[in-house]
Amino acid sequence: MKRLAFILSLIVLVLASPAVQAKQNKQKVTFYVYLHCDACVGKIMKNIAFEKGVKDIECSIENQTVVVTYDANKTDIPTLQKAFEKIGKPASLTPPAGIEEQKEEHEHHHHN
C-alpha cells in the first residue's frame, strides 16, 4: 500500500515541476491608458491583441487601465508600450496624477 502512495506522490511532483510550465511564461501588466470611450477600447482590442505574445487584454474605461496578459518568452513591457504608442494610445506604468488625487480624496472622506 505504501508503495502505491509513493508512486502517486512522484506523479504529482512531475506534474508540478517548472519544466512542464516553462513553455509559456505568463505575466500580467497593468498599463494606464487614456480611454474615453468604447471606440478607444475597440482600437486597443483590435491592435494590441494581435501583438506577438499577447494572451489576453482587459480594458477598463472606469479605471483608465488596460491589463495585458502576455507570454514573457515572446514579448516584454517596452515592446508592448511601443505597440500602444503606435496606435496613439501611450501606455504608462504609473497612474496619471489626476486619478491618484481623486482616490486620495475618497480615502480622506472615509477617515472622518
Backbone as XML, in Angstrom:
<?xml version="1.0"?>
<chain id="A" units="angstrom">
  <residue number="1" name="MET">
    <atom name="N" x="0.834" y="-1.214" z="0.000"/>
    <atom name="CA" x="0.000" y="0.000" z="0.000"/>
    <atom name="C" x="0.868" y="1.263" z="0.000"/>
  </residue>
  <residue number="2" name="LYS">
    <atom name="N" x="1.922" y="1.214" z="0.826"/>
    <atom name="CA" x="2.797" y="2.383" z="0.915"/>
    <atom name="C" x="3.430" y="2.698" z="-0.439"/>
  </residue>
  <residue number="3" name="ARG">
    <atom name="N" x="3.765" y="1.629" z="-1.147"/>
    <atom name="CA" x="4.457" y="1.815" z="-2.416"/>
    <atom name="C" x="3.584" y="2.587" z="-3.429"/>
  </residue>
  <residue number="4" name="LEU">
    <atom name="N" x="2.309" y="2.295" z="-3.402"/>
    <atom name="CA" x="1.393" y="2.977" z="-4.311"/>
    <atom name="C" x="1.373" y="4.473" z="-4.013"/>
  </residue>
  <residue number="5" name="ALA">
    <atom name="N" x="1.300" y="4.814" z="-2.746"/>
    <atom name="CA" x="1.288" y="6.220" z="-2.335"/>
    <atom name="C" x="2.560" y="6.919" z="-2.812"/>
  </residue>
  <residue number="6" name="PHE">
    <atom name="N" x="3.681" y="6.208" z="-2.728"/>
    <atom name="CA" x="4.956" y="6.773" z="-3.152"/>
    <atom name="C" x="4.938" y="7.079" z="-4.652"/>
  </residue>
  <residue number="7" name="ILE">
    <atom name="N" x="4.394" y="6.151" z="-5.431"/>
    <atom name="CA" x="4.318" y="6.334" z="-6.883"/>
    <atom name="C" x="3.413" y="7.525" z="-7.208"/>
  </residue>
  <residue number="8" name="LEU">
    <atom name="N" x="2.302" y="7.624" z="-6.496"/>
    <atom name="CA" x="1.388" y="8.741" z="-6.724"/>
    <atom name="C" x="2.057" y="10.076" z="-6.428"/>
  </residue>
  <residue number="9" name="SER">
    <atom name="N" x="2.822" y="10.130" z="-5.339"/>
    <atom name="CA" x="3.469" y="11.396" z="-4.997"/>
    <atom name="C" x="4.532" y="11.757" z="-6.038"/>
  </residue>
  <residue number="10" name="LEU">
    <atom name="N" x="5.161" y="10.760" z="-6.630"/>
    <atom name="CA" x="6.124" y="11.019" z="-7.710"/>
    <atom name="C" x="5.429" y="11.642" z="-8.922"/>
  </residue>
  <residue number="11" name="ILE">
    <atom name="N" x="4.255" y="11.121" z="-9.260"/>
    <atom name="CA" x="3.498" y="11.639" z="-10.402"/>
    <atom name="C" x="3.132" y="13.104" z="-10.149"/>
  </residue>
  <residue number="12" name="VAL">
    <atom name="N" x="2.693" y="13.404" z="-8.943"/>
    <atom name="CA" x="2.324" y="14.777" z="-8.581"/>
    <atom name="C" x="3.532" y="15.702" z="-8.731"/>
  </residue>
  <residue number="13" name="LEU">
    <atom name="N" x="4.689" y="15.242" z="-8.268"/>
    <atom name="CA" x="5.906" y="16.042" z="-8.381"/>
    <atom name="C" x="6.247" y="16.353" z="-9.833"/>
  </residue>
  <residue number="14" name="VAL">
    <atom name="N" x="6.105" y="15.372" z="-10.678"/>
    <atom name="CA" x="6.417" y="15.570" z="-12.097"/>
    <atom name="C" x="5.463" y="16.597" z="-12.709"/>
  </residue>
  <residue number="15" name="LEU">
    <atom name="N" x="4.188" y="16.487" z="-12.384"/>
    <atom name="CA" x="3.196" y="17.412" z="-12.941"/>
    <atom name="C" x="3.431" y="18.839" z="-12.461"/>
  </residue>
  <residue number="16" name="ALA">
    <atom name="N" x="3.908" y="18.983" z="-11.220"/>
    <atom name="CA" x="4.057" y="20.318" z="-10.643"/>
    <atom name="C" x="5.411" y="20.947" z="-10.965"/>
  </residue>
  <residue number="17" name="SER">
    <atom name="N" x="6.272" y="20.194" z="-11.640"/>
    <atom name="CA" x="7.629" y="20.716" z="-11.871"/>
    <atom name="C" x="7.612" y="21.885" z="-12.856"/>
  </residue>
  <residue number="18" name="PRO">
    <atom name="N" x="8.512" y="22.848" z="-12.678"/>
    <atom name="CA" x="8.528" y="24.041" z="-13.532"/>
    <atom name="C" x="8.796" y="23.710" z="-15.001"/>
  </residue>
  <residue number="19" name="ALA">
    <atom name="N" x="9.487" y="22.619" z="-15.265"/>
    <atom name="CA" x="9.808" y="22.251" z="-16.649"/>
    <atom name="C" x="8.542" y="22.121" z="-17.498"/>
  </residue>
  <residue number="20" name="VAL">
    <atom name="N" x="7.486" y="21.639" z="-16.884"/>
    <atom name="CA" x="6.232" y="21.439" z="-17.625"/>
    <atom name="C" x="5.626" y="22.799" z="-17.980"/>
  </residue>
  <residue number="21" name="GLN">
    <atom name="N" x="5.783" y="23.761" z="-17.075"/>
    <atom name="CA" x="5.154" y="25.067" z="-17.284"/>
    <atom name="C" x="6.049" y="26.045" z="-18.034"/>
  </residue>
  <residue number="22" name="ALA">
    <atom name="N" x="7.259" y="25.650" z="-18.365"/>
    <atom name="CA" x="8.222" y="26.582" z="-18.959"/>
    <atom name="C" x="7.874" y="27.000" z="-20.379"/>
  </residue>
  <residue number="23" name="LYS">
    <atom name="N" x="6.964" y="26.266" z="-21.004"/>
    <atom name="CA" x="6.613" y="26.598" z="-22.384"/>
    <atom name="C" x="6.075" y="28.024" z="-22.485"/>
  </residue>
  <residue number="24" name="GLN">
    <atom name="N" x="5.246" y="28.387" z="-21.536"/>
    <atom name="CA" x="4.697" y="29.744" z="-21.524"/>
    <atom name="C" x="5.088" y="30.412" z="-20.223"/>
  </residue>
  <residue number="25" name="ASN">
    <atom name="N" x="5.553" y="31.642" z="-20.348"/>
    <atom name="CA" x="5.884" y="32.399" z="-19.141"/>
    <atom name="C" x="4.877" y="33.533" z="-19.051"/>
  </residue>
  <residue number="26" name="LYS">
    <atom name="N" x="3.723" y="33.225" z="-18.496"/>
    <atom name="CA" x="2.630" y="34.202" z="-18.479"/>
    <atom name="C" x="2.866" y="35.277" z="-17.427"/>
  </residue>
  <residue number="27" name="GLN">
    <atom name="N" x="2.778" y="36.515" z="-17.856"/>
    <atom name="CA" x="2.918" y="37.660" z="-16.963"/>
    <atom name="C" x="1.707" y="38.562" z="-17.178"/>
  </residue>
  <residue number="28" name="LYS">
    <atom name="N" x="1.404" y="39.325" z="-16.119"/>
    <atom name="CA" x="0.310" y="40.301" z="-16.247"/>
    <atom name="C" x="0.874" y="41.683" z="-15.965"/>
  </residue>
  <residue number="29" name="VAL">
    <atom name="N" x="0.491" y="42.654" z="-16.765"/>
    <atom name="CA" x="0.935" y="44.017" z="-16.507"/>
    <atom name="C" x="-0.267" y="44.948" z="-16.652"/>
  </residue>
  <residue number="30" name="THR">
    <atom name="N" x="-0.329" y="45.946" z="-15.765"/>
    <atom name="CA" x="-1.392" y="46.949" z="-15.840"/>
    <atom name="C" x="-0.816" y="48.232" z="-16.421"/>
  </residue>
  <residue number="31" name="PHE">
    <atom name="N" x="-1.347" y="48.645" z="-17.554"/>
    <atom name="CA" x="-0.965" y="49.918" z="-18.161"/>
    <atom name="C" x="-2.064" y="50.932" z="-17.884"/>
  </residue>
  <residue number="32" name="TYR">
    <atom name="N" x="-1.654" y="52.166" z="-17.661"/>
    <atom name="CA" x="-2.628" y="53.250" z="-17.540"/>
    <atom name="C" x="-2.701" y="53.940" z="-18.895"/>
  </residue>
  <residue number="33" name="VAL">
    <atom name="N" x="-3.874" y="53.866" z="-19.502"/>
    <atom name="CA" x="-4.065" y="54.402" z="-20.850"/>
    <atom name="C" x="-5.302" y="55.290" z="-20.827"/>
  </residue>
  <residue number="34" name="TYR">
    <atom name="N" x="-5.222" y="56.422" z="-21.521"/>
    <atom name="CA" x="-6.383" y="57.322" z="-21.565"/>
    <atom name="C" x="-7.453" y="56.713" z="-22.469"/>
  </residue>
  <residue number="35" name="LEU">
    <atom name="N" x="-8.513" y="56.213" z="-21.848"/>
    <atom name="CA" x="-9.629" y="55.613" z="-22.596"/>
    <atom name="C" x="-10.867" y="56.449" z="-22.346"/>
  </residue>
  <residue number="36" name="HIS">
    <atom name="N" x="-11.372" y="57.107" z="-23.383"/>
    <atom name="CA" x="-12.573" y="57.907" z="-23.085"/>
    <atom name="C" x="-13.850" y="57.334" z="-23.649"/>
  </residue>
  <residue number="37" name="CYS">
    <atom name="N" x="-13.746" y="56.263" z="-24.467"/>
    <atom name="CA" x="-14.983" y="55.673" z="-24.991"/>
    <atom name="C" x="-14.728" y="54.245" z="-25.465"/>
  </residue>
  <residue number="38" name="ASP">
    <atom name="N" x="-15.798" y="53.592" z="-25.878"/>
    <atom name="CA" x="-15.696" y="52.205" z="-26.349"/>
    <atom name="C" x="-14.852" y="52.095" z="-27.616"/>
  </residue>
  <residue number="39" name="ALA">
    <atom name="N" x="-14.810" y="53.175" z="-28.406"/>
    <atom name="CA" x="-14.021" y="53.140" z="-29.640"/>
    <atom name="C" x="-12.530" y="52.991" z="-29.313"/>
  </residue>
  <residue number="40" name="CYS">
    <atom name="N" x="-12.095" y="53.669" z="-28.237"/>
    <atom name="CA" x="-10.691" y="53.553" z="-27.794"/>
    <atom name="C" x="-10.403" y="52.105" z="-27.397"/>
  </residue>
  <residue number="41" name="VAL">
    <atom name="N" x="-11.331" y="51.538" z="-26.640"/>
    <atom name="CA" x="-11.179" y="50.162" z="-26.180"/>
    <atom name="C" x="-11.116" y="49.231" z="-27.384"/>
  </residue>
  <residue number="42" name="GLY">
    <atom name="N" x="-12.001" y="49.459" z="-28.351"/>
    <atom name="CA" x="-12.047" y="48.631" z="-29.556"/>
    <atom name="C" x="-10.741" y="48.694" z="-30.327"/>
  </residue>
  <residue number="43" name="LYS">
    <atom name="N" x="-10.185" y="49.911" z="-30.399"/>
    <atom name="CA" x="-8.919" y="50.118" z="-31.115"/>
    <atom name="C" x="-7.798" y="49.311" z="-30.449"/>
  </residue>
  <residue number="44" name="ILE">
    <atom name="N" x="-7.763" y="49.349" z="-29.130"/>
    <atom name="CA" x="-6.743" y="48.609" z="-28.384"/>
    <atom name="C" x="-6.951" y="47.110" z="-28.559"/>
  </residue>
  <residue number="45" name="MET">
    <atom name="N" x="-8.190" y="46.662" z="-28.394"/>
    <atom name="CA" x="-8.513" y="45.246" z="-28.534"/>
    <atom name="C" x="-8.086" y="44.736" z="-29.910"/>
  </residue>
  <residue number="46" name="LYS">
    <atom name="N" x="-8.395" y="45.527" z="-30.952"/>
    <atom name="CA" x="-8.085" y="45.109" z="-32.326"/>
    <atom name="C" x="-6.580" y="45.056" z="-32.574"/>
  </residue>
  <residue number="47" name="ASN">
    <atom name="N" x="-5.854" y="46.059" z="-32.098"/>
    <atom name="CA" x="-4.436" y="46.174" z="-32.427"/>
    <atom name="C" x="-3.522" y="45.423" z="-31.467"/>
  </residue>
  <residue number="48" name="ILE">
    <atom name="N" x="-3.702" y="45.636" z="-30.173"/>
    <atom name="CA" x="-2.779" y="45.047" z="-29.196"/>
    <atom name="C" x="-2.980" y="43.532" z="-29.097"/>
  </residue>
  <residue number="49" name="ALA">
    <atom name="N" x="-4.205" y="43.082" z="-29.303"/>
    <atom name="CA" x="-4.492" y="41.645" z="-29.208"/>
    <atom name="C" x="-3.654" y="40.829" z="-30.195"/>
  </residue>
  <residue number="50" name="PHE">
    <atom name="N" x="-3.266" y="41.472" z="-31.312"/>
    <atom name="CA" x="-2.521" y="40.739" z="-32.343"/>
    <atom name="C" x="-1.013" y="40.888" z="-32.181"/>
  </residue>
  <residue number="51" name="GLU">
    <atom name="N" x="-0.588" y="41.624" z="-31.170"/>
    <atom name="CA" x="0.846" y="41.722" z="-30.901"/>
    <atom name="C" x="1.355" y="40.348" z="-30.498"/>
  </residue>
  <residue number="52" name="LYS">
    <atom name="N" x="2.583" y="40.037" z="-30.894"/>
    <atom name="CA" x="3.176" y="38.734" z="-30.578"/>
    <atom name="C" x="3.247" y="38.540" z="-29.066"/>
  </residue>
  <residue number="53" name="GLY">
    <atom name="N" x="2.786" y="37.380" z="-28.601"/>
    <atom name="CA" x="2.906" y="37.056" z="-27.182"/>
    <atom name="C" x="1.747" y="37.503" z="-26.312"/>
  </residue>
  <residue number="54" name="VAL">
    <atom name="N" x="0.851" y="38.347" z="-26.856"/>
    <atom name="CA" x="-0.284" y="38.815" z="-26.049"/>
    <atom name="C" x="-1.328" y="37.709" z="-25.940"/>
  </residue>
  <residue number="55" name="LYS">
    <atom name="N" x="-1.726" y="37.393" z="-24.706"/>
    <atom name="CA" x="-2.681" y="36.304" z="-24.466"/>
    <atom name="C" x="-4.088" y="36.844" z="-24.197"/>
  </residue>
  <residue number="56" name="ASP">
    <atom name="N" x="-4.152" y="37.958" z="-23.477"/>
    <atom name="CA" x="-5.457" y="38.441" z="-23.037"/>
    <atom name="C" x="-5.362" y="39.926" z="-22.730"/>
  </residue>
  <residue number="57" name="ILE">
    <atom name="N" x="-6.442" y="40.645" z="-22.948"/>
    <atom name="CA" x="-6.489" y="42.073" z="-22.658"/>
    <atom name="C" x="-7.786" y="42.380" z="-21.930"/>
  </residue>
  <residue number="58" name="GLU">
    <atom name="N" x="-7.673" y="43.150" z="-20.847"/>
    <atom name="CA" x="-8.877" y="43.629" z="-20.161"/>
    <atom name="C" x="-8.781" y="45.140" z="-20.067"/>
  </residue>
  <residue number="59" name="CYS">
    <atom name="N" x="-9.731" y="45.819" z="-20.690"/>
    <atom name="CA" x="-9.745" y="47.282" z="-20.659"/>
    <atom name="C" x="-10.797" y="47.768" z="-19.667"/>
  </residue>
  <residue number="60" name="SER">
    <atom name="N" x="-10.474" y="48.831" z="-18.945"/>
    <atom name="CA" x="-11.452" y="49.439" z="-18.040"/>
    <atom name="C" x="-11.467" y="50.942" z="-18.252"/>
  </residue>
  <residue number="61" name="ILE">
    <atom name="N" x="-12.587" y="51.435" z="-18.810"/>
    <atom name="CA" x="-12.736" y="52.881" z="-19.015"/>
    <atom name="C" x="-12.827" y="53.567" z="-17.649"/>
  </residue>
  <residue number="62" name="GLU">
    <atom name="N" x="-13.498" y="52.915" z="-16.726"/>
    <atom name="CA" x="-13.691" y="53.461" z="-15.377"/>
    <atom name="C" x="-12.348" y="53.721" z="-14.682"/>
  </residue>
  <residue number="63" name="ASN">
    <atom name="N" x="-11.429" y="52.742" z="-14.771"/>
    <atom name="CA" x="-10.132" y="52.886" z="-14.098"/>
    <atom name="C" x="-9.039" y="53.427" z="-15.013"/>
  </residue>
  <residue number="64" name="GLN">
    <atom name="N" x="-9.368" y="53.589" z="-16.313"/>
    <atom name="CA" x="-8.373" y="54.026" z="-17.299"/>
    <atom name="C" x="-7.181" y="53.073" z="-17.331"/>
  </residue>
  <residue number="65" name="THR">
    <atom name="N" x="-7.471" y="51.776" z="-17.261"/>
    <atom name="CA" x="-6.387" y="50.798" z="-17.279"/>
    <atom name="C" x="-6.601" y="49.762" z="-18.380"/>
  </residue>
  <residue number="66" name="VAL">
    <atom name="N" x="-5.495" y="49.210" z="-18.831"/>
    <atom name="CA" x="-5.512" y="48.076" z="-19.747"/>
    <atom name="C" x="-4.605" y="47.021" z="-19.120"/>
  </residue>
  <residue number="67" name="VAL">
    <atom name="N" x="-5.201" y="45.893" z="-18.732"/>
    <atom name="CA" x="-4.414" y="44.807" z="-18.152"/>
    <atom name="C" x="-4.095" y="43.825" z="-19.278"/>
  </residue>
  <residue number="68" name="VAL">
    <atom name="N" x="-2.808" y="43.668" z="-19.536"/>
    <atom name="CA" x="-2.377" y="42.773" z="-20.615"/>
    <atom name="C" x="-1.739" y="41.528" z="-20.003"/>
  </residue>
  <residue number="69" name="THR">
    <atom name="N" x="-2.252" y="40.364" z="-20.377"/>
    <atom name="CA" x="-1.617" y="39.098" z="-20.004"/>
    <atom name="C" x="-0.784" y="38.683" z="-21.210"/>
  </residue>
  <residue number="70" name="TYR">
    <atom name="N" x="0.505" y="38.476" z="-20.980"/>
    <atom name="CA" x="1.382" y="38.169" z="-22.111"/>
    <atom name="C" x="2.367" y="37.063" z="-21.765"/>
  </residue>
  <residue number="71" name="ASP">
    <atom name="N" x="2.944" y="36.485" z="-22.810"/>
    <atom name="CA" x="3.955" y="35.450" z="-22.651"/>
    <atom name="C" x="5.314" y="36.143" z="-22.662"/>
  </residue>
  <residue number="72" name="ALA">
    <atom name="N" x="5.984" y="36.145" z="-21.518"/>
    <atom name="CA" x="7.250" y="36.872" z="-21.361"/>
    <atom name="C" x="8.372" y="36.275" z="-22.210"/>
  </residue>
  <residue number="73" name="ASN">
    <atom name="N" x="8.167" y="35.072" z="-22.740"/>
    <atom name="CA" x="9.168" y="34.493" z="-23.641"/>
    <atom name="C" x="9.092" y="35.138" z="-25.030"/>
  </residue>
  <residue number="74" name="LYS">
    <atom name="N" x="7.941" y="35.754" z="-25.318"/>
    <atom name="CA" x="7.726" y="36.261" z="-26.677"/>
    <atom name="C" x="7.706" y="37.778" z="-26.759"/>
  </residue>
  <residue number="75" name="THR">
    <atom name="N" x="7.414" y="38.438" z="-25.658"/>
    <atom name="CA" x="7.352" y="39.904" z="-25.697"/>
    <atom name="C" x="7.706" y="40.445" z="-24.327"/>
  </residue>
  <residue number="76" name="ASP">
    <atom name="N" x="7.838" y="41.768" z="-24.225"/>
    <atom name="CA" x="8.120" y="42.379" z="-22.921"/>
    <atom name="C" x="7.408" y="43.722" z="-22.807"/>
  </residue>
  <residue number="77" name="ILE">
    <atom name="N" x="7.508" y="44.348" z="-21.660"/>
    <atom name="CA" x="6.748" y="45.580" z="-21.404"/>
    <atom name="C" x="7.130" y="46.716" z="-22.371"/>
  </residue>
  <residue number="78" name="PRO">
    <atom name="N" x="8.426" y="46.992" z="-22.588"/>
    <atom name="CA" x="8.754" y="48.067" z="-23.542"/>
    <atom name="C" x="8.185" y="47.829" z="-24.941"/>
  </residue>
  <residue number="79" name="THR">
    <atom name="N" x="8.197" y="46.575" z="-25.383"/>
    <atom name="CA" x="7.640" y="46.240" z="-26.703"/>
    <atom name="C" x="6.140" y="46.520" z="-26.734"/>
  </residue>
  <residue number="80" name="LEU">
    <atom name="N" x="5.462" y="46.144" z="-25.644"/>
    <atom name="CA" x="4.016" y="46.386" z="-25.569"/>
    <atom name="C" x="3.738" y="47.887" z="-25.548"/>
  </residue>
  <residue number="81" name="GLN">
    <atom name="N" x="4.559" y="48.638" z="-24.806"/>
    <atom name="CA" x="4.351" y="50.094" z="-24.745"/>
    <atom name="C" x="4.520" y="50.721" z="-26.133"/>
  </residue>
  <residue number="82" name="LYS">
    <atom name="N" x="5.482" y="50.228" z="-26.893"/>
    <atom name="CA" x="5.681" y="50.742" z="-28.265"/>
    <atom name="C" x="4.444" y="50.473" z="-29.115"/>
  </residue>
  <residue number="83" name="ALA">
    <atom name="N" x="3.837" y="49.302" z="-28.908"/>
    <atom name="CA" x="2.640" y="48.942" z="-29.669"/>
    <atom name="C" x="1.492" y="49.906" z="-29.348"/>
  </residue>
  <residue number="84" name="PHE">
    <atom name="N" x="1.378" y="50.301" z="-28.075"/>
    <atom name="CA" x="0.345" y="51.275" z="-27.690"/>
    <atom name="C" x="0.638" y="52.637" z="-28.325"/>
  </residue>
  <residue number="85" name="GLU">
    <atom name="N" x="1.912" y="53.038" z="-28.302"/>
    <atom name="CA" x="2.282" y="54.337" z="-28.885"/>
    <atom name="C" x="1.971" y="54.374" z="-30.377"/>
  </residue>
  <residue number="86" name="LYS">
    <atom name="N" x="2.183" y="53.222" z="-31.033"/>
    <atom name="CA" x="1.945" y="53.136" z="-32.475"/>
    <atom name="C" x="0.497" y="53.478" z="-32.829"/>
  </residue>
  <residue number="87" name="ILE">
    <atom name="N" x="-0.439" y="53.128" z="-31.941"/>
    <atom name="CA" x="-1.857" y="53.407" z="-32.232"/>
    <atom name="C" x="-2.315" y="54.701" z="-31.546"/>
  </residue>
  <residue number="88" name="GLY">
    <atom name="N" x="-1.350" y="55.495" z="-31.072"/>
    <atom name="CA" x="-1.670" y="56.799" z="-30.492"/>
    <atom name="C" x="-2.282" y="56.726" z="-29.104"/>
  </residue>
  <residue number="89" name="LYS">
    <atom name="N" x="-1.979" y="55.638" z="-28.380"/>
    <atom name="CA" x="-2.504" y="55.478" z="-27.022"/>
    <atom name="C" x="-1.326" y="55.161" z="-26.086"/>
  </residue>
  <residue number="90" name="PRO">
    <atom name="N" x="-0.539" y="56.175" z="-25.714"/>
    <atom name="CA" x="0.612" y="55.894" z="-24.849"/>
    <atom name="C" x="0.182" y="55.195" z="-23.561"/>
  </residue>
  <residue number="91" name="ALA">
    <atom name="N" x="0.925" y="54.164" z="-23.197"/>
    <atom name="CA" x="0.602" y="53.373" z="-22.011"/>
    <atom name="C" x="1.666" y="53.618" z="-20.949"/>
  </residue>
  <residue number="92" name="SER">
    <atom name="N" x="1.205" y="54.015" z="-19.768"/>
    <atom name="CA" x="2.129" y="54.306" z="-18.676"/>
    <atom name="C" x="2.013" y="53.222" z="-17.608"/>
  </residue>
  <residue number="93" name="LEU">
    <atom name="N" x="3.099" y="52.986" z="-16.879"/>
    <atom name="CA" x="3.053" y="52.002" z="-15.792"/>
    <atom name="C" x="2.630" y="52.653" z="-14.487"/>
  </residue>
  <residue number="94" name="THR">
    <atom name="N" x="2.595" y="53.984" z="-14.487"/>
    <atom name="CA" x="2.168" y="54.702" z="-13.275"/>
    <atom name="C" x="0.883" y="55.449" z="-13.590"/>
  </residue>
  <residue number="95" name="PRO">
    <atom name="N" x="-0.021" y="55.520" z="-12.617"/>
    <atom name="CA" x="-1.304" y="56.190" z="-12.893"/>
    <atom name="C" x="-1.105" y="57.679" z="-13.103"/>
  </residue>
  <residue number="96" name="PRO">
    <atom name="N" x="-1.908" y="58.303" z="-13.961"/>
    <atom name="CA" x="-1.848" y="59.754" z="-14.133"/>
    <atom name="C" x="-2.175" y="60.447" z="-12.819"/>
  </residue>
  <residue number="97" name="ALA">
    <atom name="N" x="-1.602" y="61.610" z="-12.596"/>
    <atom name="CA" x="-1.755" y="62.330" z="-11.320"/>
    <atom name="C" x="-3.220" y="62.525" z="-10.940"/>
  </residue>
  <residue number="98" name="GLY">
    <atom name="N" x="-4.042" y="62.877" z="-11.922"/>
    <atom name="CA" x="-5.454" y="63.166" z="-11.637"/>
    <atom name="C" x="-6.178" y="62.023" z="-10.953"/>
  </residue>
  <residue number="99" name="ILE">
    <atom name="N" x="-5.942" y="60.810" z="-11.438"/>
    <atom name="CA" x="-6.631" y="59.634" z="-10.900"/>
    <atom name="C" x="-6.232" y="59.421" z="-9.444"/>
  </residue>
  <residue number="100" name="GLU">
    <atom name="N" x="-4.935" y="59.545" z="-9.155"/>
    <atom name="CA" x="-4.454" y="59.338" z="-7.779"/>
    <atom name="C" x="-5.085" y="60.339" z="-6.826"/>
  </residue>
  <residue number="101" name="GLU">
    <atom name="N" x="-5.154" y="61.597" z="-7.257"/>
    <atom name="CA" x="-5.726" y="62.637" z="-6.391"/>
    <atom name="C" x="-7.174" y="62.329" z="-6.058"/>
  </residue>
  <residue number="102" name="GLN">
    <atom name="N" x="-7.925" y="61.886" z="-7.059"/>
    <atom name="CA" x="-9.330" y="61.547" z="-6.822"/>
    <atom name="C" x="-9.435" y="60.434" z="-5.782"/>
  </residue>
  <residue number="103" name="LYS">
    <atom name="N" x="-8.558" y="59.432" z="-5.918"/>
    <atom name="CA" x="-8.597" y="58.305" z="-4.988"/>
    <atom name="C" x="-8.304" y="58.769" z="-3.571"/>
  </residue>
  <residue number="104" name="GLU">
    <atom name="N" x="-7.279" y="59.641" z="-3.440"/>
    <atom name="CA" x="-6.891" y="60.115" z="-2.110"/>
    <atom name="C" x="-8.030" y="60.889" z="-1.467"/>
  </residue>
  <residue number="105" name="GLU">
    <atom name="N" x="-8.717" y="61.702" z="-2.260"/>
    <atom name="CA" x="-9.846" y="62.468" z="-1.730"/>
    <atom name="C" x="-10.900" y="61.533" z="-1.149"/>
  </residue>
  <residue number="106" name="HIS">
    <atom name="N" x="-11.197" y="60.450" z="-1.873"/>
    <atom name="CA" x="-12.177" y="59.475" z="-1.386"/>
    <atom name="C" x="-11.726" y="58.884" z="-0.061"/>
  </residue>
  <residue number="107" name="GLU">
    <atom name="N" x="-10.430" y="58.586" z="0.032"/>
    <atom name="CA" x="-9.910" y="57.968" z="1.253"/>
    <atom name="C" x="-10.031" y="58.912" z="2.441"/>
  </residue>
  <residue number="108" name="HIS">
    <atom name="N" x="-9.785" y="60.217" z="2.202"/>
    <atom name="CA" x="-9.886" y="61.182" z="3.306"/>
    <atom name="C" x="-11.291" y="61.239" z="3.867"/>
  </residue>
  <residue number="109" name="HIS">
    <atom name="N" x="-12.294" y="61.132" z="2.994"/>
    <atom name="CA" x="-13.673" y="61.184" z="3.456"/>
    <atom name="C" x="-13.980" y="60.003" z="4.397"/>
  </residue>
  <residue number="110" name="HIS">
    <atom name="N" x="-13.396" y="58.866" z="4.109"/>
    <atom name="CA" x="-13.657" y="57.686" z="4.930"/>
    <atom name="C" x="-13.108" y="57.827" z="6.348"/>
  </residue>
  <residue number="111" name="HIS">
    <atom name="N" x="-11.980" y="58.546" z="6.483"/>
    <atom name="CA" x="-11.353" y="58.668" z="7.813"/>
    <atom name="C" x="-12.217" y="59.503" z="8.771"/>
  </residue>
  <residue number="112" name="ASN">
    <atom name="N" x="-12.895" y="60.549" z="8.219"/>
    <atom name="CA" x="-13.652" y="61.461" z="9.110"/>
    <atom name="C" x="-14.889" y="60.793" z="9.701"/>
  </residue>
</chain>
